[in-house]
Amino acid sequence: MNKRTISSMTCKILGCFHRPQLPRGNCWAKRAIPVVLVISILGLSACGVTAGPRLSESQFNPDFFAYLDNRIPLWMKTLDVPGVSVAVIREGEMVWSNAYGYADRENDIPMRVNTICRAESISKSVTAWGVLRLMEQGLLELDTPIAEYLSDQDSLNSSIDEQSITVRMLLSNTAGLPLGTIGNDAEYNPQDQLPSVRDYLLSETDQLFEPGHTFLYSNVGFNWLELLVEEASGHDFADYMQTEILTPLGMRSASYDWQDDLYRALAPGYDLQSEPVAPYIYPVNASGGLLADVESIAQFVIAGMQDANQDRESVLAWESVHLLHTPQTEIPCLFGLVADYYGFGHFIETLPDGGRAVWHGGQGHGWMTHFHANPETGDGIVILTNSQRSWPLIAKILSAWSDWSGVGPVKFSRINYGSLAMQGLIGIVVFAALWEVIRLLQGLIHGKRKWAPLSRAARKQRLAKMAAGIAGMLALIWSAAQPYLFVSSVFPSTARIAGISLFGLCIILVVSALFPRQVKS
């Protein structure tokens, strides 16, 4: 496998807790229990992240927008998100949009609804429209092997099974291809000389699984679609998408091509540490290269709504739009927590009332974006942020919107409960750490514990405690050194506090093991 390919990872942090035994009598450790509990609760709430709101009936209708105007800035401050733009769609029309915070915090430039943002993986949903447009034009077929559309030059040295992979598999993330390079290694200065699409893809592509058998989220697969679009249309990908999709859909401030006027309106991104990220581009655009403002993405979402756009037939027939939103594969594991299926460039979920929502999010170095829509009712929302710390914020906004519109709760808002779980973990860790400190101090004060690292007293238990503490510290140090961790991306505030709390607990476990209880002779 290519060394730079980054697969989704789940980190399991194991804790080893000694069951405390209270000494007999009226000791100060017993009296300290209420204090420990209070401090633990304070530690749990210190991260400042709570579950999404539940709106009362009086906050429905127009008051909902006033509610957002009031709450979003507070959430942004708590989560340290510089800028957000939001558009709300009702019955197939954009009824409201607004922007909050800063597009450029260092230069006091406010975020506006016409501020250009990196759409990141929302690009996949738009790319899928371009592929189906080629299908309607008779230039691509969904179930034809991609080898039929690739020139000998494009096929040269490719490690994928081009005879077994179809266009349908690439669109539905079932081609068995990897996620691909993310982060700094995938980013180029807009003024740099870029590798060709062909050369970049050949350096990225590995066949991880047999094609057509399972969902595997893949930037590489969608970037192969870029090559197919160029081969089938005879045009540059960005030019084809502009002419056939973006302009006809009314996405006036959207482009897959880096342009000077878009650059001037582009907000800088901010990473997980809230440091500004210099403008960058990818060598390939189909999976994450779209630049747009929030209202342009709203026009795209509206175009996918039933009976919302009378001119839609000039871009895609309704049958093709419906195909984009039709489940192609079930989603297992991590993504299955927030979606049930994947269609063509769209995640799909079954709503509590039996309806169906389609959505896609985007995450890049310094950016997070999201749209959610119910094509049948015409309800939708678009959220663009210039911060990599935004998933909890997006979940809160989605929770509020789904209450107001009546479509939810949507599965993506489960991140709110994940935030609560992280807070609970912090509370447990803080309690365990403080309890271990109390027991250690009590033993030292009463002469029942002494420095004796080589003591044979409770040796197995102490070795296990020390091993857990050292292993935990090493794992946390390794995690802190990584350029990207999924858990830090989803829970940027609480993950850091949880890491610090766990590191403290690990130190206490090691120290406690070095000061064993003295065995009476």
C-alpha positions in Angstrom: 0.0 0.0 0.0 1.2 3.5 -0.8 2.9 4.8 2.4 1.1 8.1 2.3 -2.4 6.5 2.1 -4.2 7.2 5.4 -6.9 4.8 6.4 -9.6 5.5 9.0 -8.3 4.5 12.4 -10.2 3.9 15.7 -8.1 4.5 18.7 -8.9 2.4 21.8 -7.6 3.9 25.0 -7.4 1.3 27.8 -7.6 2.3 31.4 -6.6 0.2 34.5 -8.4 1.2 37.6 -7.8 -0.2 41.0 -11.0 -0.8 43.0 -10.5 1.5 46.1 -11.1 0.0 49.6 -12.0 2.6 52.2 -10.1 2.2 55.4 -12.1 1.6 58.6 -13.0 4.5 60.9 -13.8 8.1 60.4 -10.9 8.9 58.0 -10.6 12.1 56.0 -10.8 10.1 52.7 -14.4 9.4 53.4 -15.1 13.1 54.1 -13.3 13.9 50.8 -15.7 11.9 48.6 -18.2 14.7 48.2 -15.4 17.1 47.3 -14.1 14.6 44.7 -17.5 14.2 43.2 -18.0 18.0 42.9 -14.6 18.5 41.3 -15.2 15.7 38.9 -18.5 17.2 37.8 -16.8 20.5 37.3 -14.2 18.7 35.3 -16.9 17.1 33.2 -18.5 20.5 32.4 -15.2 22.4 32.0 -15.0 21.5 28.3 -18.1 23.7 27.7 -19.7 21.5 25.1 -23.3 20.4 25.5 -25.8 18.5 23.5 -27.8 20.2 20.8 -30.8 22.3 21.7 -34.4 21.3 21.8 -36.5 24.1 20.5 -39.8 24.9 22.1 -42.9 25.6 20.0 -42.5 29.3 20.5 -39.1 29.2 18.7 -40.5 27.7 15.5 -41.3 29.6 12.4 -39.5 33.0 11.9 -38.3 33.0 15.5 -36.0 30.1 14.5 -33.7 32.5 12.5 -33.5 34.8 15.5 -32.7 31.8 17.6 -29.8 31.0 15.2 -28.6 34.6 15.3 -28.5 34.3 19.1 -27.0 30.8 19.5 -24.5 30.4 16.7 -22.2 33.1 17.9 -22.2 31.6 21.4 -21.5 28.1 20.0 -18.7 29.5 17.8 -17.1 31.2 20.8 -17.3 28.0 22.9 -15.8 25.9 20.2 -13.3 28.5 18.9 -14.7 28.5 15.3 -13.8 31.8 13.5 -16.5 31.9 10.8 -19.7 30.3 9.6 -22.2 30.9 6.8 -25.6 29.2 6.8 -28.5 29.0 4.3 -31.9 27.5 5.0 -34.2 26.0 2.4 -37.9 25.6 2.8 -40.3 24.1 0.3 -37.6 24.2 -2.3 -36.7 27.8 -1.9 -33.9 29.5 0.0 -35.7 31.5 2.7 -32.8 32.7 4.8 -29.1 33.0 4.9 -26.6 34.7 7.2 -22.9 34.7 8.1 -21.2 35.0 11.5 -17.7 35.7 12.8 -14.6 36.2 10.7 -13.5 35.1 7.3 -10.1 36.4 8.2 -9.7 36.8 12.0 -6.2 38.3 11.8 -7.3 41.1 9.6 -10.8 41.6 11.1 -12.5 40.7 7.8 -16.1 39.5 8.6 -17.6 36.3 7.1 -20.3 37.1 4.6 -22.8 34.9 2.7 -20.8 35.7 -0.5 -17.5 34.7 1.1 -15.9 31.9 -0.9 -15.1 28.7 1.0 -13.5 25.4 0.1 -16.5 23.1 -0.3 -14.2 20.0 0.2 -16.1 16.7 -0.1 -19.4 18.4 -1.0 -17.5 18.4 -4.4 -18.3 14.7 -4.7 -22.1 15.4 -4.8 -21.6 18.0 -7.5 -19.2 15.7 -9.5 -21.9 13.0 -9.4 -24.2 15.4 -11.3 -21.5 15.8 -14.0 -21.1 12.1 -14.4 -24.8 11.5 -14.8 -25.0 14.4 -17.2 -22.5 12.4 -19.4 -24.7 9.3 -18.9 -27.7 11.3 -20.3 -25.5 12.4 -23.2 -24.7 8.8 -24.0 -21.0 9.3 -23.3 -20.8 7.1 -20.2 -22.6 4.0 -19.0 -22.9 3.2 -15.3 -22.1 -0.5 -15.5 -19.4 -0.4 -18.2 -15.8 -1.2 -16.9 -13.8 2.0 -16.7 -11.1 0.4 -18.9 -13.5 1.0 -21.8 -13.1 4.8 -21.3 -9.4 5.0 -20.5 -6.7 5.5 -23.1 -3.7 3.1 -23.1 -1.7 5.9 -21.5 -4.1 6.3 -18.6 -4.1 2.5 -18.1 -0.4 2.2 -18.1 1.1 1.0 -14.7 -2.2 1.3 -12.9 -2.6 -1.2 -10.0 -6.4 -1.2 -10.0 -8.5 -3.8 -11.8 -9.9 -1.6 -14.5 -11.9 -4.4 -16.1 -13.8 -5.1 -12.9 -14.4 -1.5 -11.7 -17.4 0.3 -13.2 -18.6 3.9 -13.1 -21.3 2.9 -10.7 -18.8 1.5 -8.3 -16.7 4.7 -8.3 -19.8 6.9 -7.8 -21.0 4.7 -4.9 -17.6 4.2 -3.1 -17.7 0.4 -3.7 -14.7 0.1 -6.0 -12.4 -1.1 -3.2 -10.1 1.9 -3.5 -8.4 3.7 -0.6 -9.2 7.0 1.0 -6.0 8.5 -0.4 -3.6 11.1 0.8 -5.0 13.8 3.0 -3.4 16.8 4.8 -0.3 18.6 3.8 0.9 16.0 1.4 -2.1 16.5 -0.8 -1.9 20.3 -0.8 -0.2 22.5 -3.3 0.4 26.3 -3.5 -1.8 27.7 -6.2 1.3 29.0 -8.0 3.1 25.6 -8.0 3.5 23.4 -10.9 0.9 20.6 -10.4 1.3 16.9 -11.4 -1.0 15.8 -14.1 -4.3 14.1 -13.1 -3.0 10.8 -14.6 0.4 10.9 -12.7 -1.2 11.9 -9.4 -3.8 9.1 -9.7 -1.2 6.4 -10.5 0.8 7.4 -7.4 -2.3 7.2 -5.2 -4.1 4.1 -6.4 -4.1 0.7 -4.7 -6.7 -2.0 -4.8 -7.6 -2.6 -1.2 -10.8 -4.8 -1.6 -12.5 -6.7 -4.4 -14.6 -4.2 -6.4 -18.3 -4.1 -5.8 -18.5 -5.8 -2.5 -18.4 -3.2 0.3 -18.5 0.6 1.0 -15.1 2.2 1.4 -15.1 6.0 1.4 -12.6 7.0 -1.3 -11.2 10.3 -2.6 -9.2 8.2 -5.1 -12.3 6.7 -6.6 -13.9 10.1 -7.3 -10.7 11.5 -8.7 -10.7 8.6 -11.2 -14.1 10.0 -12.2 -12.4 13.2 -13.0 -10.2 11.4 -15.5 -13.2 9.6 -17.0 -15.1 12.9 -17.4 -12.2 14.4 -19.3 -11.8 11.3 -21.5 -15.5 11.0 -22.2 -16.2 14.7 -22.8 -13.0 15.7 -24.4 -12.9 18.8 -22.2 -11.0 19.8 -19.0 -12.9 18.6 -16.0 -13.3 22.1 -14.5 -14.5 23.5 -17.8 -17.0 20.7 -18.4 -18.4 21.1 -14.9 -18.7 24.9 -15.2 -20.5 24.7 -18.6 -22.8 21.7 -18.0 -23.5 21.8 -14.2 -22.5 24.9 -12.2 -23.7 27.7 -14.5 -27.0 26.0 -15.5 -27.8 25.4 -11.8 -27.3 29.0 -11.0 -24.1 28.4 -8.9 -22.8 31.8 -9.8 -19.9 31.9 -7.3 -18.7 28.3 -7.7 -15.8 26.8 -9.7 -13.6 23.8 -9.7 -10.9 26.0 -11.2 -8.6 28.3 -9.2 -9.4 31.9 -10.4 -8.0 35.2 -9.2 -11.5 36.7 -8.5 -12.4 33.6 -6.3 -9.1 33.8 -4.5 -9.8 37.4 -3.5 -13.1 36.4 -2.0 -11.7 33.2 -0.4 -11.5 33.1 3.4 -8.4 31.5 4.9 -9.0 28.2 6.8 -8.1 27.5 10.4 -6.7 24.2 11.6 -7.4 22.2 14.8 -5.2 24.5 16.8 -7.0 27.6 15.3 -3.9 28.6 13.4 -4.5 30.1 9.9 -4.0 27.8 6.9 -2.5 29.3 3.7 -4.6 28.9 0.5 -4.0 25.6 -1.2 -5.3 23.5 -4.1 -5.4 19.9 -4.9 -3.9 18.4 -8.1 -7.3 16.7 -8.7 -10.7 18.4 -8.1 -13.5 15.9 -8.4 -13.3 14.7 -4.8 -12.7 18.0 -3.0 -11.7 20.9 -5.2 -14.9 22.9 -5.5 -14.8 26.6 -4.4 -18.2 28.2 -3.6 -20.2 30.4 -1.3 -23.1 29.2 0.8 -25.8 30.4 -1.5 -24.3 28.7 -4.5 -24.3 25.4 -2.6 -27.9 26.1 -1.6 -28.8 26.4 -5.3 -27.3 23.0 -5.9 -29.3 21.5 -3.0 -32.5 23.0 -4.3 -31.9 21.5 -7.8 -32.1 18.1 -6.2 -35.5 18.7 -4.7 -38.7 17.3 -6.2 -40.7 19.9 -8.1 -38.5 22.7 -6.6 -36.9 23.8 -9.9 -38.9 24.0 -13.1 -35.7 24.4 -15.2 -34.1 21.2 -13.8 -34.8 19.2 -16.9 -32.2 21.3 -18.8 -29.5 19.9 -16.5 -30.6 16.4 -15.4 -33.9 14.6 -15.9 -35.7 13.9 -12.7 -35.1 10.2 -13.1 -31.3 10.9 -13.0 -31.7 13.1 -9.9 -33.7 10.4 -8.2 -30.9 7.9 -9.1 -28.4 10.1 -7.3 -30.4 9.7 -4.2 -31.1 6.0 -4.5 -29.3 3.7 -2.1 -26.5 1.8 -3.8 -24.8 0.2 -0.8 -25.3 -0.1 2.9 -22.8 1.7 5.1 -21.1 -0.3 7.8 -18.9 0.7 10.8 -18.1 4.3 11.6 -20.0 6.0 8.8 -23.0 3.8 9.7 -23.5 5.9 12.8 -24.5 8.9 10.7 -25.9 7.4 7.5 -27.6 4.2 6.4 -26.7 4.1 2.7 -24.5 5.7 0.0 -26.0 6.7 -3.3 -24.1 8.4 -6.1 -22.1 11.1 -4.3 -24.7 11.4 -1.5 -25.1 9.9 2.0 -28.6 8.7 2.6 -30.5 8.2 5.8 -34.0 7.0 6.8 -35.7 9.6 8.9 -37.8 8.8 12.0 -41.0 9.4 10.0 -39.9 7.0 7.3 -38.8 9.7 4.9 -35.4 10.0 3.4 -32.7 12.6 3.8 -29.6 13.0 1.6 -26.5 14.8 2.7 -22.8 15.2 2.3 -20.1 16.8 4.4 -16.7 18.1 3.7 -13.5 18.2 5.7 -10.2 19.6 4.7 -7.1 21.2 6.3 -8.8 24.2 7.8 -12.3 23.7 6.5 -15.5 21.8 7.3 -18.8 22.0 5.4 -22.1 20.2 5.3 -25.5 20.1 3.5 -28.6 18.2 4.6 -31.8 17.9 2.6 -35.2 16.1 2.4 -35.8 16.1 -1.4 -39.5 15.2 -0.9 -40.5 18.0 1.4 -38.1 20.6 0.0 -36.4 21.2 3.4 -32.6 21.8 3.5 -29.7 23.5 5.1 -26.1 24.4 4.0 -23.3 25.1 6.5 -19.9 26.3 5.5 -17.1 27.0 8.0 -13.5 28.0 7.8 -12.4 25.9 10.7 -11.4 22.3 11.2 -12.9 22.4 14.7 -16.5 22.7 13.3 -18.1 19.2 13.5 -19.7 19.8 17.0 -21.0 23.2 15.7 -22.4 21.7 12.6 -24.1 19.0 14.7 -25.7 21.7 16.9 -27.0 23.7 14.0 -28.4 20.5 12.4 -30.1 19.5 15.6 -31.8 22.9 15.8 -32.8 22.9 12.1 -34.2 19.3 12.2 -36.4 20.3 15.2 -37.7 23.3 13.4 -38.3 21.7 10.0 -39.7 18.5 11.5 -37.4 16.2 9.5 -35.3 14.9 12.4 -33.6 14.2 14.5 -31.0 13.5 11.8 -28.3 11.0 12.5 -25.4 13.5 12.1 -26.6 15.3 15.2 -25.5 12.2 17.2 -22.2 14.0 17.4 -23.9 16.0 20.2 -24.3 12.8 22.2 -20.7 11.8 21.4 -19.7 15.1 22.9 -21.7 14.3 26.0 -20.0 10.8 26.1 -16.6 12.5 25.9 -17.6 14.8 28.8 -18.6 11.7 30.7 -15.3 10.1 30.0 -13.5 13.2 31.3 -15.6 13.2 34.5 -14.8 9.5 35.1 -11.1 10.0 34.5 -10.9 13.1 36.7 -12.8 11.2 39.5 -10.4 8.2 39.2 -7.3 10.4 39.2 -8.4 12.4 42.2 -9.4 9.3 44.1 -6.0 7.7 43.4 -4.3 10.9 44.6 -6.3 10.9 47.8 -5.4 7.3 48.5 -1.8 8.0 47.8 -1.6 11.1 50.0 -3.4 9.4 52.8 -1.0 6.5 52.7 2.0 8.8 52.7 0.7 11.0 55.6 0.0 8.0 57.8 3.3 6.2 56.8 1.5 3.4 55.1 3.1 4.0 51.8 6.8 4.5 51.1 9.1 4.8 48.1 9.8 1.1 47.3 9.8 0.5 43.5 11.4 -3.0 44.0 9.0 -4.1 46.8 7.4 -7.5 46.4 4.1 -6.2 48.0 1.2 -6.7 45.6 3.8 -7.0 42.9 1.5 -8.2 40.1 -1.1 -5.6 40.7 1.5 -2.8 40.9 3.2 -4.0 37.7 -0.1 -4.1 35.9 -0.8 -0.5 37.1 2.6 0.7 36.0 2.4 -1.0 32.6 -1.0 0.6 32.0 0.2 4.0 33.0 3.4 3.8 30.8 1.5 2.3 27.9 -1.2 5.0 28.2 1.4 7.8 28.3 3.2 6.4 25.2 -0.1 6.1 23.3 -1.1 9.7 24.2 2.3 11.0 23.2 2.1 9.2 19.9 -1.4 10.6 19.3 -0.3 14.1 20.1 2.5 13.8 17.5 0.1 12.8 14.7 -0.9 15.5 12.1 -4.4 14.1 12.0 -6.6 12.0 14.4 -10.2 11.3 13.7 -11.3 11.7 17.3 -9.6 15.1 17.6 -11.4 16.2 14.4 -14.8 15.2 15.6 -14.3 16.4 19.2 -11.7 19.1 19.0 -12.3 20.7 22.4 -13.2 17.6 24.5 -10.6 15.3 22.9 -7.8 17.6 24.1 -9.2 17.8 27.6 -9.7 14.0 27.7 -6.1 13.5 26.5 -4.7 15.8 29.2 -6.9 14.1 31.9 -5.9 10.6 30.8 -2.2 11.6 30.7 -2.5 12.9 34.3 -4.2 9.6 35.4 -1.4 7.6 33.8 1.2 9.6 35.7 -0.7 9.1 38.9 -0.9 5.3 38.3 2.8 5.0 37.8 3.6 7.1 40.9 1.2 5.1 42.9 2.9 1.9 41.8 6.3 3.3 43.0 4.9 4.0 46.5 3.4 0.6 47.5 1.5 0.0 50.8 3.8 -1.3 53.4 3.1 -4.9 54.6 3.1 -5.3 58.3 5.8 -7.7 59.5 
